[in-house]
Amino acid sequence: MFNLKPWSHKRTPARVEEDHPVYALQKEMNKVFENFFRYPGFGDFADLGSLDKEFLSAELAPRIDMVETEKEVVIKVELPGMNEKDINVSVNNELLTISGEKKQEKEQSEKGWYRMERQYGSFCRNIPLPYEVESDKVDAVYKNGILSLKLPKSAVQQKAAKRIEVKSA
């Protein structure tokens, strides 16, 4: 009826740890954390094995705030430590693309010691816009780590937006 086998102290487990399906995931996660602490800042993500690199690059995308007014779309982008010359902004139909490259080198030396730190990395963020905008009138200003963009809506979009009065019953 039952296939029972006698228990013995000398028997090996039916399954070794490496055969367990979660073991491969654990190995990959260990590798991720080891690399995370090895490469601070933007880091080198080329060594992450089977993990999705697009997912990881999304983590490096700058954060944004987007507000729509009657006449324009206003977007504020967090880009601390950047130089305005290293930031690229383009508008194509209803898609805003913000990209850039951060190059930072810090060198210090005094009697008996020398220190040099480098931090390099790039990003690209594509933001779908709710409306067509007048790309030749876009205003971009970078100040204190914040990129502020004002994207005027096209004349057709401005006319299409009509305020409807809500009345009480």
C-alpha positions in Angstrom: 0.0 0.0 0.0 2.7 2.6 1.0 6.2 2.6 -0.1 7.9 3.4 3.1 11.7 3.2 3.4 13.5 2.9 6.7 15.1 6.0 8.0 18.9 6.0 8.4 21.4 8.6 9.8 23.7 7.9 6.9 21.2 8.7 4.1 21.8 11.8 2.0 18.9 14.1 1.4 16.7 13.2 -1.6 17.6 16.5 -3.2 20.8 18.5 -3.0 20.6 22.2 -2.5 21.9 23.1 -6.0 19.0 21.1 -7.6 16.3 23.2 -5.8 14.6 25.7 -8.3 15.0 28.7 -5.9 18.8 28.1 -5.6 19.5 29.7 -9.1 17.4 32.7 -8.1 19.3 33.1 -4.9 22.7 32.9 -6.7 21.5 35.7 -9.1 20.3 37.9 -6.2 23.6 37.4 -4.4 25.5 38.4 -7.5 23.3 41.6 -7.9 24.0 42.7 -4.3 27.7 41.9 -4.6 27.9 44.1 -7.8 25.7 46.8 -6.2 28.2 47.4 -3.4 31.2 47.1 -5.8 30.0 49.9 -8.1 28.5 52.9 -6.3 26.6 55.6 -8.0 25.7 54.9 -11.6 27.6 51.6 -11.5 28.5 49.0 -14.1 25.4 46.8 -14.8 27.1 44.7 -17.5 27.8 41.9 -15.0 24.2 41.1 -14.0 23.7 37.9 -15.9 20.1 37.0 -16.8 18.5 40.0 -15.2 16.6 42.4 -17.5 18.9 45.4 -18.3 16.0 47.5 -19.4 14.4 47.1 -16.0 17.7 48.2 -14.3 18.1 51.2 -16.6 14.6 52.3 -15.7 15.8 52.6 -12.1 18.4 55.2 -13.4 15.7 57.3 -15.2 15.2 60.7 -13.6 12.0 61.5 -11.7 9.6 63.9 -13.1 6.6 66.1 -12.1 4.1 66.9 -14.9 1.4 69.5 -14.7 -1.1 70.5 -17.4 -2.5 74.0 -17.6 -4.9 75.4 -20.3 -2.0 76.6 -22.5 0.9 74.4 -21.7 2.4 71.3 -20.2 5.0 72.0 -17.5 7.5 69.3 -16.6 10.1 69.4 -13.9 12.9 66.8 -14.0 15.3 65.9 -11.1 18.9 65.9 -12.5 21.2 66.6 -9.6 24.9 67.1 -10.2 24.5 67.5 -14.0 25.8 70.3 -16.2 23.2 71.9 -18.6 25.6 71.2 -21.5 25.3 67.5 -20.9 21.5 67.4 -21.0 19.7 66.8 -24.3 15.9 67.6 -24.8 14.0 66.8 -27.9 10.3 66.7 -28.9 8.9 64.5 -31.7 5.1 64.7 -32.1 3.7 63.7 -28.7 6.9 62.3 -27.3 9.4 64.2 -25.1 12.9 62.7 -24.8 15.3 63.8 -22.1 18.8 62.2 -22.1 22.2 63.1 -20.8 25.5 61.9 -19.5 27.1 62.5 -16.2 30.8 62.9 -16.0 32.3 63.8 -12.7 35.9 63.5 -11.5 37.1 64.7 -8.2 40.8 64.8 -7.4 42.5 65.7 -4.1 46.0 65.5 -3.0 48.0 66.7 0.0 51.3 65.7 1.5 51.4 62.0 1.9 48.1 61.1 0.1 46.3 61.3 -3.1 42.6 60.6 -3.9 40.7 60.5 -7.1 37.0 59.6 -7.6 35.2 59.2 -10.9 31.5 58.9 -11.6 30.2 58.3 -15.1 26.7 57.3 -16.3 24.1 58.1 -18.9 20.3 58.1 -18.9 17.4 58.5 -21.3 13.8 59.1 -20.4 10.9 59.1 -23.0 7.8 60.8 -21.8 4.6 60.5 -23.8 2.8 63.9 -23.8 -1.0 64.2 -23.5 -1.2 66.6 -26.4 0.7 67.8 -29.4 2.9 70.7 -28.5 4.6 73.5 -30.4 8.1 72.2 -30.4 9.7 75.4 -31.6 8.4 77.3 -28.6 9.5 74.8 -25.9 11.4 76.5 -23.0 14.0 74.6 -21.0 15.8 76.0 -17.9 18.2 74.1 -15.7 18.7 75.5 -12.1 19.8 73.9 -8.8 19.5 70.3 -10.1 16.0 70.8 -11.6 15.3 70.9 -15.3 12.1 72.9 -15.9 10.3 72.5 -19.3 7.4 74.5 -20.5 5.8 73.0 -23.6 3.0 75.2 -25.1 0.1 73.2 -26.5 -0.6 73.5 -30.2 -3.4 76.1 -31.1 -5.7 73.2 -32.0 -5.3 71.6 -28.6 -5.8 75.0 -26.8 -9.1 75.5 -28.6 -10.2 71.9 -28.0 -10.0 72.3 -24.2 -13.3 73.9 -23.1 -14.3 74.3 -19.5 -17.7 72.9 -18.7 -19.7 74.4 -15.9 -21.1 71.9 -13.4 -24.5 72.9 -11.9 -26.1 71.6 -8.8 -29.4 69.7 -9.2 
